[in-house]
Amino acid sequence: MNAKIKKLRADLDKNKAKISELASRNREIERQITELENNDILELVHSHNLNITQLAALIQTMKANPAALLRGEMEEPEHEKNENPYADGISGGDA
């Protein structure tokens, strides 16, 4: 076999192995990014004391009328206004 062909095939195999390794590394990096983004989202939701119903309402409002949020027009449904026991500023157990 031609020596040049052998060398090119070896280079090709080496490149394929490197591509596979880099693709695997990219998948791992993408997984880590997704995990960190999800953690950021959870921290944000928890920092605003949102329950699942409130989060769903917020997302629905943003989908239906994103500008309403910026204008402060998002209304909390009546049945959710009293769900947070600390909403009135009283912290349980300090009285």
MMTF fields as JSON, N, C-alpha, C and O atoms, coordinates in Angstrom:
{
  "mmtfVersion": "1.0.0",
  "mmtfProducer": "UNKNOWN",
  "numBonds": 379,
  "numAtoms": 380,
  "numGroups": 95,
  "numChains": 1,
  "numModels": 1,
  "chainsPerModel": [1],
  "groupsPerChain": [95],
  "chainIdList": ["A"],
  "bondAtomList": [4, 2, 8, 6, 12, 10, 16, 14, 20, 18, 24, 22, 28, 26, 32, 30, 36, 34, 40, 38, 44, 42, 48, 46, 52, 50, 56, 54, 60, 58, 64, 62, 68, 66, 72, 70, 76, 74, 80, 78, 84, 82, 88, 86, 92, 90, 96, 94, 100, 98, 104, 102, 108, 106, 112, 110, 116, 114, 120, 118, 124, 122, 128, 126, 132, 130, 136, 134, 140, 138, 144, 142, 148, 146, 152, 150, 156, 154, 160, 158, 164, 162, 168, 166, 172, 170, 176, 174, 180, 178, 184, 182, 188, 186, 192, 190, 196, 194, 200, 198, 204, 202, 208, 206, 212, 210, 216, 214, 220, 218, 224, 222, 228, 226, 232, 230, 236, 234, 240, 238, 244, 242, 248, 246, 252, 250, 256, 254, 260, 258, 264, 262, 268, 266, 272, 270, 276, 274, 280, 278, 284, 282, 288, 286, 292, 290, 296, 294, 300, 298, 304, 302, 308, 306, 312, 310, 316, 314, 320, 318, 324, 322, 328, 326, 332, 330, 336, 334, 340, 338, 344, 342, 348, 346, 352, 350, 356, 354, 360, 358, 364, 362, 368, 366, 372, 370, 376, 374],
  "bondOrderList": [1, 1, 1, 1, 1, 1, 1, 1, 1, 1, 1, 1, 1, 1, 1, 1, 1, 1, 1, 1, 1, 1, 1, 1, 1, 1, 1, 1, 1, 1, 1, 1, 1, 1, 1, 1, 1, 1, 1, 1, 1, 1, 1, 1, 1, 1, 1, 1, 1, 1, 1, 1, 1, 1, 1, 1, 1, 1, 1, 1, 1, 1, 1, 1, 1, 1, 1, 1, 1, 1, 1, 1, 1, 1, 1, 1, 1, 1, 1, 1, 1, 1, 1, 1, 1, 1, 1, 1, 1, 1, 1, 1, 1, 1],
  "groupList": [{"groupName": "MET", "atomNameList": ["N", "CA", "C", "O"], "elementList": ["N", "C", "C", "O"], "formalChargeList": [0, 0, 0, 0], "bondAtomList": [1, 0, 2, 1, 3, 2], "bondOrderList": [1, 1, 2], "singleLetterCode": "M", "chemCompType": "L-PEPTIDE LINKING"}, {"groupName": "ASN", "atomNameList": ["N", "CA", "C", "O"], "elementList": ["N", "C", "C", "O"], "formalChargeList": [0, 0, 0, 0], "bondAtomList": [1, 0, 2, 1, 3, 2], "bondOrderList": [1, 1, 2], "singleLetterCode": "N", "chemCompType": "L-PEPTIDE LINKING"}, {"groupName": "ALA", "atomNameList": ["N", "CA", "C", "O"], "elementList": ["N", "C", "C", "O"], "formalChargeList": [0, 0, 0, 0], "bondAtomList": [1, 0, 2, 1, 3, 2], "bondOrderList": [1, 1, 2], "singleLetterCode": "A", "chemCompType": "L-PEPTIDE LINKING"}, {"groupName": "LYS", "atomNameList": ["N", "CA", "C", "O"], "elementList": ["N", "C", "C", "O"], "formalChargeList": [0, 0, 0, 0], "bondAtomList": [1, 0, 2, 1, 3, 2], "bondOrderList": [1, 1, 2], "singleLetterCode": "K", "chemCompType": "L-PEPTIDE LINKING"}, {"groupName": "ILE", "atomNameList": ["N", "CA", "C", "O"], "elementList": ["N", "C", "C", "O"], "formalChargeList": [0, 0, 0, 0], "bondAtomList": [1, 0, 2, 1, 3, 2], "bondOrderList": [1, 1, 2], "singleLetterCode": "I", "chemCompType": "L-PEPTIDE LINKING"}, {"groupName": "LEU", "atomNameList": ["N", "CA", "C", "O"], "elementList": ["N", "C", "C", "O"], "formalChargeList": [0, 0, 0, 0], "bondAtomList": [1, 0, 2, 1, 3, 2], "bondOrderList": [1, 1, 2], "singleLetterCode": "L", "chemCompType": "L-PEPTIDE LINKING"}, {"groupName": "ARG", "atomNameList": ["N", "CA", "C", "O"], "elementList": ["N", "C", "C", "O"], "formalChargeList": [0, 0, 0, 0], "bondAtomList": [1, 0, 2, 1, 3, 2], "bondOrderList": [1, 1, 2], "singleLetterCode": "R", "chemCompType": "L-PEPTIDE LINKING"}, {"groupName": "ASP", "atomNameList": ["N", "CA", "C", "O"], "elementList": ["N", "C", "C", "O"], "formalChargeList": [0, 0, 0, 0], "bondAtomList": [1, 0, 2, 1, 3, 2], "bondOrderList": [1, 1, 2], "singleLetterCode": "D", "chemCompType": "L-PEPTIDE LINKING"}, {"groupName": "SER", "atomNameList": ["N", "CA", "C", "O"], "elementList": ["N", "C", "C", "O"], "formalChargeList": [0, 0, 0, 0], "bondAtomList": [1, 0, 2, 1, 3, 2], "bondOrderList": [1, 1, 2], "singleLetterCode": "S", "chemCompType": "L-PEPTIDE LINKING"}, {"groupName": "GLU", "atomNameList": ["N", "CA", "C", "O"], "elementList": ["N", "C", "C", "O"], "formalChargeList": [0, 0, 0, 0], "bondAtomList": [1, 0, 2, 1, 3, 2], "bondOrderList": [1, 1, 2], "singleLetterCode": "E", "chemCompType": "L-PEPTIDE LINKING"}, {"groupName": "GLN", "atomNameList": ["N", "CA", "C", "O"], "elementList": ["N", "C", "C", "O"], "formalChargeList": [0, 0, 0, 0], "bondAtomList": [1, 0, 2, 1, 3, 2], "bondOrderList": [1, 1, 2], "singleLetterCode": "Q", "chemCompType": "L-PEPTIDE LINKING"}, {"groupName": "THR", "atomNameList": ["N", "CA", "C", "O"], "elementList": ["N", "C", "C", "O"], "formalChargeList": [0, 0, 0, 0], "bondAtomList": [1, 0, 2, 1, 3, 2], "bondOrderList": [1, 1, 2], "singleLetterCode": "T", "chemCompType": "L-PEPTIDE LINKING"}, {"groupName": "VAL", "atomNameList": ["N", "CA", "C", "O"], "elementList": ["N", "C", "C", "O"], "formalChargeList": [0, 0, 0, 0], "bondAtomList": [1, 0, 2, 1, 3, 2], "bondOrderList": [1, 1, 2], "singleLetterCode": "V", "chemCompType": "L-PEPTIDE LINKING"}, {"groupName": "HIS", "atomNameList": ["N", "CA", "C", "O"], "elementList": ["N", "C", "C", "O"], "formalChargeList": [0, 0, 0, 0], "bondAtomList": [1, 0, 2, 1, 3, 2], "bondOrderList": [1, 1, 2], "singleLetterCode": "H", "chemCompType": "L-PEPTIDE LINKING"}, {"groupName": "PRO", "atomNameList": ["N", "CA", "C", "O"], "elementList": ["N", "C", "C", "O"], "formalChargeList": [0, 0, 0, 0], "bondAtomList": [1, 0, 2, 1, 3, 2], "bondOrderList": [1, 1, 2], "singleLetterCode": "P", "chemCompType": "L-PEPTIDE LINKING"}, {"groupName": "GLY", "atomNameList": ["N", "CA", "C", "O"], "elementList": ["N", "C", "C", "O"], "formalChargeList": [0, 0, 0, 0], "bondAtomList": [1, 0, 2, 1, 3, 2], "bondOrderList": [1, 1, 2], "singleLetterCode": "G", "chemCompType": "PEPTIDE LINKING"}, {"groupName": "TYR", "atomNameList": ["N", "CA", "C", "O"], "elementList": ["N", "C", "C", "O"], "formalChargeList": [0, 0, 0, 0], "bondAtomList": [1, 0, 2, 1, 3, 2], "bondOrderList": [1, 1, 2], "singleLetterCode": "Y", "chemCompType": "L-PEPTIDE LINKING"}],
  "groupTypeList": [0, 1, 2, 3, 4, 3, 3, 5, 6, 2, 7, 5, 7, 3, 1, 3, 2, 3, 4, 8, 9, 5, 2, 8, 6, 1, 6, 9, 4, 9, 6, 10, 4, 11, 9, 5, 9, 1, 1, 7, 4, 5, 9, 5, 12, 13, 8, 13, 1, 5, 1, 4, 11, 10, 5, 2, 2, 5, 4, 10, 11, 0, 3, 2, 1, 14, 2, 2, 5, 5, 6, 15, 9, 0, 9, 9, 14, 9, 13, 9, 3, 1, 9, 1, 14, 16, 2, 7, 15, 4, 8, 15, 15, 7, 2],
  "groupIdList": [1, 2, 3, 4, 5, 6, 7, 8, 9, 10, 11, 12, 13, 14, 15, 16, 17, 18, 19, 20, 21, 22, 23, 24, 25, 26, 27, 28, 29, 30, 31, 32, 33, 34, 35, 36, 37, 38, 39, 40, 41, 42, 43, 44, 45, 46, 47, 48, 49, 50, 51, 52, 53, 54, 55, 56, 57, 58, 59, 60, 61, 62, 63, 64, 65, 66, 67, 68, 69, 70, 71, 72, 73, 74, 75, 76, 77, 78, 79, 80, 81, 82, 83, 84, 85, 86, 87, 88, 89, 90, 91, 92, 93, 94, 95],
  "secStructList": [7, 7, 2, 2, 2, 2, 2, 2, 2, 2, 2, 2, 2, 2, 2, 2, 2, 2, 2, 2, 2, 2, 2, 2, 2, 2, 2, 2, 2, 2, 2, 2, 2, 2, 2, 2, 2, 2, 2, 2, 2, 2, 2, 2, 2, 2, 2, 6, 6, 7, 7, 2, 2, 2, 2, 2, 2, 2, 2, 2, 2, 2, 2, 2, 7, 2, 2, 2, 2, 2, 2, 6, 7, 7, 7, 7, 7, 2, 2, 2, 2, 6, 1, 7, 6, 6, 6, 6, 1, 7, 7, 6, 6, 7, 7],
  "xCoordList": [0.851, 0.0, 0.903, 1.99, 0.422, 1.126, 1.311, 0.369, 2.526, 2.848, 2.011, 1.62, 1.744, 0.951, -0.486, -1.082, -1.03, -2.392, -2.424, -3.352, -1.421, -1.339, -1.323, -2.034, -0.514, -0.398, -1.732, -2.159, -2.376, -3.659, -4.722, -5.516, -4.747, -5.717, -5.462, -6.403, -4.206, -3.855, -4.311, -4.861, -4.077, -4.529, -6.048, -6.594, -6.723, -8.19, -8.691, -9.6, -8.111, -8.515, -8.25, -9.065, -7.125, -6.777, -7.791, -8.235, -8.15, -9.123, -10.497, -11.183, -10.906, -12.207, -12.249, -13.256, -11.165, -11.111, -11.192, -11.885, -10.495, -10.497, -11.884, -12.36, -12.533, -13.882, -14.845, -15.669, -14.743, -15.604, -15.374, -16.324, -14.13, -13.788, -14.343, -14.907, -14.179, -14.671, -16.2, -16.774, -16.859, -18.32, -18.818, -19.798, -18.139, -18.5, -18.308, -19.156, -17.223, -16.945, -17.998, -18.445, -18.398, -19.432, -20.754, -21.44, -21.118, -22.362, -22.304, -23.293, -21.153, -20.991, -21.086, -21.725, -20.471, -20.544, -21.985, -22.451, -22.692, -24.098, -24.951, -25.844, -24.685, -25.415, -25.17, -26.102, -23.924, -23.588, -24.248, -24.734, -24.26, -24.904, -26.387, -26.926, -27.05, -28.48, -28.744, -29.701, -27.907, -28.076, -27.936, -28.725, -26.941, -26.743, -27.885, -28.321, -28.373, -29.518, -30.752, -31.486, -30.977, -32.121, -32.003, -32.994, -30.804, -30.592, -30.863, -31.455, -30.428, -30.698, -32.194, -32.68, -32.92, -34.373, -35.028, -35.879, -34.631, -35.199, -34.913, -35.792, -33.691, -33.345, -34.193, -34.641, -34.407, -35.213, -36.656, -37.24, -37.224, -38.597, -38.715, -39.643, -37.779, -37.826, -37.587, -38.18, -36.733, -36.455, -37.67, -37.762, -38.6, -39.817, -41.01, -42.153, -40.734, -41.758, -42.939, -44.095, -42.634, -43.693, -43.99, -43.079, -45.282, -45.647, -45.905, -45.831, -46.198, -46.344, -47.497, -47.408, -48.571, -49.727, -49.375, -49.74, -48.67, -48.267, -47.27, -47.336, -46.35, -45.386, -46.091, -45.769, -47.049, -47.805, -48.577, -48.625, -49.179, -49.921, -48.976, -49.315, -47.811, -46.825, -46.408, -46.336, -46.138, -45.723, -46.853, -46.611, -48.093, -49.231, -49.399, -49.657, -49.254, -49.375, -48.279, -48.525, -47.086, -45.973, -46.206, -45.855, -46.795, -47.082, -48.198, -48.107, -49.243, -50.414, -50.171, -50.581, -49.501, -49.326, -48.039, -48.087, -46.896, -45.629, -45.48, -44.811, -46.088, -45.964, -46.723, -46.375, -47.747, -48.53, -47.646, -47.829, -46.718, -45.805, -44.956, -44.747, -44.477, -43.647, -44.444, -43.903, -45.723, -46.581, -47.146, -47.839, -46.876, -47.373, -48.84, -49.509, -49.356, -50.787, -51.131, -52.288, -50.175, -50.48, -51.203, -50.675, -52.391, -53.202, -53.099, -53.135, -52.972, -52.96, -54.408, -55.201, -54.771, -56.144, -56.511, -55.661, -57.789, -58.252, -57.918, -57.509, -58.09, -57.869, -56.4, -56.088, -55.493, -54.076, -53.552, -52.447, -54.304, -53.814, -53.537, -52.652, -54.267, -54.114, -53.372, -53.369, -52.739, -52.02, -50.722, -50.302, -50.069, -48.803, -49.068, -49.523, -48.794, -49.1, -48.242, -48.564, -47.174, -46.298, -46.531, -45.788, -47.539, -47.795, -48.128, -47.85, -48.725, -49.118, -47.987, -48.186, -46.798, -45.648, -45.468, -44.492, -46.386, -46.265, -45.439, -45.794, -44.368, -43.568, -44.037, -44.123, -44.339, -44.886, -43.993, -42.792, -44.541, -43.813, -43.179, -42.664, -43.187, -42.558, -43.515, -43.076, -44.795, -45.773, -45.765, -46.537],
  "yCoordList": [-1.171, 0.0, 1.241, 1.253, 2.234, 3.504, 4.079, 4.108, 4.535, 5.083, 6.323, 6.563, 7.1, 8.319, 7.969, 8.646, 6.92, 6.48, 6.023, 6.36, 5.26, 4.79, 5.977, 5.983, 6.963, 8.135, 8.887, 9.309, 9.05, 9.752, 8.99, 9.597, 7.664, 6.86, 6.973, 7.047, 6.987, 7.135, 8.5, 8.61, 9.536, 10.883, 10.93, 11.545, 10.271, 10.237, 9.549, 10.052, 8.415, 7.695, 8.537, 8.567, 9.207, 10.072, 11.211, 11.533, 11.814, 12.913, 12.429, 13.119, 11.249, 10.703, 10.471, 10.757, 9.958, 9.72, 11.047, 11.151, 12.039, 13.347, 13.983, 14.572, 13.866, 14.405, 13.741, 14.413, 12.435, 11.7, 12.164, 12.357, 12.338, 12.8, 14.209, 14.484, 15.094, 16.458, 16.505, 17.304, 15.668, 15.625, 15.166, 15.697, 14.186, 13.705, 14.814, 15.006, 15.526, 16.635, 17.731, 18.302, 18.03, 19.037, 18.633, 19.471, 17.353, 16.885, 17.077, 17.476, 16.797, 16.97, 18.448, 18.79, 19.312, 20.747, 21.233, 22.009, 20.786, 21.17, 20.691, 21.411, 19.488, 18.957, 19.831, 20.134, 20.233, 21.079, 22.452, 22.995, 23.005, 24.306, 24.208, 25.062, 23.167, 22.977, 22.835, 23.408, 22.079, 21.893, 23.219, 23.509, 24.02, 25.313, 26.273, 27.016, 26.266, 27.108, 26.707, 27.563, 25.41, 24.927, 25.335, 25.717, 25.256, 25.682, 27.173, 27.596, 27.967, 29.41, 29.687, 30.543, 28.959, 29.137, 28.777, 29.513, 27.652, 27.232, 28.255, 28.572, 28.771, 29.775, 31.032, 31.623, 31.432, 32.615, 32.408, 33.282, 31.266, 30.956, 30.932, 31.513, 30.263, 30.174, 31.529, 31.823, 32.351, 33.653, 34.576, 35.52, 34.305, 35.109, 34.4, 34.831, 33.317, 32.559, 32.182, 32.263, 31.771, 31.364, 29.884, 29.06, 29.557, 28.149, 27.765, 28.619, 26.524, 26.035, 26.719, 26.971, 27.016, 27.674, 29.101, 29.557, 29.799, 31.166, 31.219, 32.108, 30.262, 30.202, 29.946, 30.571, 29.03, 28.738, 29.97, 30.255, 30.697, 31.922, 32.972, 33.652, 33.101, 34.053, 33.711, 34.586, 32.447, 32.019, 32.223, 32.672, 31.896, 32.099, 33.575, 33.922, 34.437, 35.875, 36.354, 37.155, 35.861, 36.265, 35.821, 36.54, 34.645, 34.162, 34.983, 35.36, 35.252, 35.937, 37.422, 37.981, 38.062, 39.509, 39.9, 40.357, 39.73, 39.991, 41.429, 41.672, 42.373, 43.779, 44.067, 45.005, 43.281, 43.496, 43.377, 44.117, 42.481, 42.292, 43.542, 43.979, 44.105, 45.301, 46.501, 47.383, 46.53, 47.633, 47.385, 48.251, 46.236, 45.925, 45.578, 45.782, 45.053, 44.762, 43.326, 42.926, 42.558, 41.168, 41.114, 41.557, 40.581, 40.454, 39.038, 38.073, 38.928, 37.622, 37.195, 37.958, 35.981, 35.519, 35.532, 35.293, 35.814, 35.927, 34.696, 34.823, 33.508, 32.294, 32.088, 31.263, 32.811, 32.66, 33.75, 33.622, 34.809, 35.931, 35.558, 36.143, 34.607, 34.244, 32.93, 32.389, 32.404, 31.144, 31.29, 30.343, 32.441, 32.646, 33.162, 34.295, 32.361, 32.786, 33.958, 34.586, 34.271, 35.367, 36.608, 37.583, 36.575, 37.674, 38.974, 40.059, 38.869, 40.08, 40.612, 41.558, 40.007, 40.513, 39.892, 40.193, 39.033, 38.39, 37.137, 36.274, 37.02, 35.805, 34.875, 35.253, 33.648, 32.695, 32.472, 32.257, 32.515, 32.17, 33.334, 33.136, 34.531, 35.674, 36.378, 37.212, 36.068, 36.779, 36.342, 36.856],
  "zCoordList": [0.0, 0.0, 0.0, 0.576, -0.642, -0.735, 0.675, 1.467, 0.982, 2.304, 2.599, 3.741, 1.565, 1.758, 2.162, 3.0, 1.566, 1.917, 3.371, 4.106, 3.788, 5.168, 6.135, 7.14, 5.819, 6.677, 6.746, 7.821, 5.605, 5.578, 6.355, 7.074, 6.221, 6.982, 8.489, 9.279, 8.871, 10.287, 10.799, 11.895, 9.996, 10.376, 10.491, 11.407, 9.551, 9.564, 10.835, 11.496, 11.173, 12.387, 13.635, 14.557, 13.654, 14.784, 14.911, 16.013, 13.786, 13.8, 14.239, 14.992, 13.777, 14.176, 15.688, 16.337, 16.237, 17.682, 18.434, 19.447, 17.943, 18.595, 18.506, 19.476, 17.346, 17.165, 18.139, 18.759, 18.272, 19.197, 20.635, 21.394, 20.992, 22.345, 22.588, 23.646, 21.604, 21.752, 21.786, 22.527, 21.001, 21.008, 22.38, 22.904, 22.946, 24.273, 25.301, 26.173, 25.204, 26.125, 25.972, 26.966, 24.726, 24.486, 25.127, 25.71, 25.024, 25.655, 27.164, 27.779, 27.76, 29.203, 29.576, 30.572, 28.805, 29.074, 28.947, 29.781, 27.916, 27.735, 28.908, 29.355, 29.41, 30.561, 31.793, 32.537, 32.004, 33.143, 33.035, 34.027, 31.83, 31.623, 31.953, 32.657, 31.444, 31.704, 33.194, 33.713, 33.881, 35.317, 36.064, 36.963, 35.698, 36.352, 36.045, 36.924, 34.808, 34.455, 35.252, 35.746, 35.373, 36.151, 37.613, 38.234, 38.162, 39.549, 39.715, 40.708, 38.737, 38.787, 38.78, 39.52, 37.941, 37.855, 39.188, 39.685, 39.758, 41.044, 42.137, 42.939, 42.173, 43.181, 43.012, 43.994, 41.775, 41.498, 41.949, 42.59, 41.62, 42.012, 43.536, 44.099, 44.196, 45.662, 46.319, 47.357, 45.733, 46.344, 46.303, 47.088, 45.392, 45.311, 45.958, 45.809, 46.674, 47.39, 46.494, 46.908, 45.265, 44.347, 44.522, 44.612, 44.571, 44.55, 43.093, 42.21, 42.839, 41.469, 40.733, 39.532, 41.453, 40.839, 40.442, 39.358, 41.313, 41.018, 39.863, 39.014, 39.838, 38.745, 37.42, 36.409, 37.426, 36.202, 35.734, 34.537, 36.67, 36.317, 35.738, 34.769, 36.321, 35.825, 34.393, 33.53, 34.158, 32.817, 31.814, 30.693, 32.209, 31.309, 30.966, 29.814, 31.957, 31.727, 30.784, 29.882, 30.999, 30.145, 28.702, 27.767, 28.519, 27.17, 26.519, 25.35, 27.291, 26.746, 26.527, 25.51, 27.487, 27.414, 28.13, 29.272, 27.485, 28.152, 28.642, 29.646, 27.954, 28.353, 29.648, 30.366, 29.955, 31.175, 32.408, 33.375, 32.385, 33.501, 33.707, 34.838, 32.625, 32.716, 33.209, 33.876, 32.881, 33.32, 34.709, 35.244, 35.31, 36.645, 36.668, 37.681, 35.564, 35.469, 35.825, 35.7, 36.257, 36.58, 37.91, 38.93, 37.899, 39.11, 39.634, 38.871, 40.925, 41.565, 41.767, 42.32, 41.325, 41.533, 43.009, 43.867, 43.309, 44.696, 45.532, 46.686, 44.959, 45.75, 46.095, 46.954, 45.456, 45.751, 46.667, 47.196, 46.869, 47.654, 49.105, 49.73, 49.648, 51.048, 51.248, 52.354, 50.19, 50.326, 51.093, 51.758, 51.025, 51.701, 53.12, 53.282, 54.139, 55.511, 55.964, 56.973, 55.263, 55.654, 54.788, 54.892, 53.949, 53.03, 53.761, 53.252, 54.958, 55.674, 56.549, 57.31, 56.445, 57.174, 58.543, 59.231, 58.953, 60.258, 60.079, 59.275, 60.794, 60.715, 61.819, 62.988, 61.415, 62.378, 63.561, 63.394, 64.757, 65.97, 66.702, 67.802, 66.154, 66.814, 67.775, 68.567, 67.726, 68.55, 69.973, 70.781]
}
